[in-house]
Amino acid sequence: MIHIYPGMGANHRMYGPPWDELEGATFHNWPAWKGETEIAEFAMRLIAEHGIKDGDCVAGSSLGGILACEIGKHVPLRVVIPIGSAVRPEEIHRLISALRPLFPLAPLPLLKALSGRIPNDLTRMFAASDPAFMKAMAAAIFRWDGLADNVPRFRIHGRKDRVIPLPPGIDRIIDGGHLIAMTHARECVEALRQHSALSPSDP
């Protein structure tokens, strides 16, 4: 099973075709926020509510990748796959760190300033998202202690990402920005399909 999570303010519609070609993948929405204020706290809810088990794979974009990393600290996964995401808070652009108290008030303008063109679908997802959840997670990211060294990971990242500028240790670099899961979906899907842990021949 491959569990895939969206970015902050997005939902499963972030993963349109050709993501549906990825065998064994489930594209989750964020569950209704219940007041969680820490990444670990929310990750534990995802594990319980979405039935994440030993040997599963968990992927995610941006916030989804961060939560995938945290899930990998609590469940022995085959691999964690951050897509345009961070494995520690220090990788996030310092402007976002400085302006994080304002981010929940105007997430799209700030994201646009750092990412460039935003797909219309994402604009509609933001409009329907829970601002209290975004505010809580935006603050929680910068208290997060990052991915544990012993968790297997396969990182996919955009060369032009200005939200999380290209960090070292990337396994597959794609010539795009922060929203590669949407703007370069085919390349992301092919990268996942070529990874040994996600081979269609595996059980």
N, C-alpha and C positions, 0 to 999 in steps of 0.2 A: 504494500500500500504506500502511495505517495500522497502525503497531505500538503496542500499548497495554500498559503495565506496571502492576502492582498496587502497593499500598503496602507498607511494611515489615511483614513477618510475614504477608502475604496472598499469594494466588495468583490465577489467572485466574477463579476462582469469585466474586471480588469483582465481576465484571461479568456479572451475570445479565440476564435480559430486563428492559428492551428493548434492552440493548446489542447483542444479536445482530442487530438491525435495521440496524446501521451498516455500510454497504457497504464492502467491501475491508478490513475490520478483522481483525487477528490479535491475540488476547489471550494474552500470554506469561506463563509462569511464570518465576520466578527460576531460573537454572541453579545447579547445586550449587556452593557456595562453595569456592574453591580458594585461600583465604588472602589475597585482595585486601584491601588496607587503605586504598585511596584511591578516591574517586568516579571519577576519570578511568580508573583501572586497570580497574575493573569495567565501566565504560561501553564500553571497547574490546572486552571479551569479548562484550558484548551485540551490538555491531556485527558482529563476526565470526561468532558462533554463530547469530544470528537473521537474517543476511543483509540488514542495513539498508543501503540504497543511496541514491545521490544522487536527490533528488526525492521521497523517501518523507516521510511525516509520522510523528512520534513523540509519543505522549501518555502521561501517567502520573499516578497519584494519589500525593501525598505523596512518599515516596522515589522512586517511579516517575517523578514529574514532575521531580525533581532529576536523575535519570539521563537523562531525555529532554533536559533542558537541556544536559547535558554531551555527549551524543551529537551535539547540534546544533553543537557546537564542532569536531567532527571530521569530520562528514559534512554537505554542503550540502543541508539538508532544505527541503522546501516550507514547513513550519511546525512549531514545537514547541508542544505544548499541555499546560501544567501544570494539573492539576485539583486544587484544594485543596493546592497545593504552593508551594514557595519558589523564587525565582530567585537568592537570595543567603542565606547563613546568618543574617544579621542580621534577617531577617523572622520567624524562628522564635521562639516565645514564650520569653522570658528564663528562665522556670522550667525549661523543658526543657533549656536551655543549662546552667543551674546543676546540674541533677540528672542530666545525661546519663551519668555513670558508673554510675548505678543503673538506668537505663532497661532494659537487657537483662535485668535480674534480675526485673523485674515490669512488663513493657510494658503489659499490659491495665489494671491499676489506675491507672497514670499517664495513659494515654490516656483512660480513662473519666473521670477527674477533670477533664480538659481538654475532652473532647468530649461528655460526656453519655452517653446510652444507646448501647451497642455491639450491633450485630446479632449474633444467635447464630452466623450463618455465619462472621463474622469471628473470634469466640471460638474456633471449631473450627480455623480457619486458623492462628491464633497457636499453638494447641496442637501443630500439626504442623510448625511452622517451625523453622529452625535457629538456636538462640540465639547461636551463634558468629558467624553471618552478621549478625544484628541488632546484636550488640555492635560488630562491625567497622564497619558502615555508620553506626551512631549516632555513633561517634567521627569517622568520615570526613566526615560532613556539615559539621561545624564547622571542618574544615580546607579545605573546598572553596572555590574562588575565584569561584564563581557563574557565571551565564549571561553570555556575551559580548554586547556591545551590538548587534553586527551580525547576530545570529541572529533570524529572524522568529519571533514568538511570539503565541499567542492564549491568554490566561489566563482560566480559569473558577475562581471562588472563592466560598466560602460567606460570607455576611454575618456569620454567627455563629461562624465558625471561631475557636476559642480556642487551637489548636495553632499556627496561623500566622494571627494576627489580620489582618483584612482590610488588605492593603497597597495602596498607590496603584498606578495603572496597570492595574487589572483590566478586562478586556474584557467579561466577562459575570458579573454578580453574581447569585448564587442565594441564596434565603432559607433557608440551612441551615448546618450546621457543617462539621467537618473531613471527614466521611465522605459528602460529597454524591454521590460516584460510586455509592454504595449507596442512600442515603436519598432522593436526588433524581435518580435515574438518568434518568428521562424528560427532565427539563429539561437535563441534561448532554448527552444524545444529541441533542436538538433543537438545542442551541447548536453542537455540532460539525457537524451536518448543514447548518446555515445558513452556516457559514464558507465563504468562496469557495474556499479550498484543498482543501476536502473535498466539493465539490459532486459529486453523483452523475453529472453530465454530463461531468466531467473524466475524462481517460484514466487 
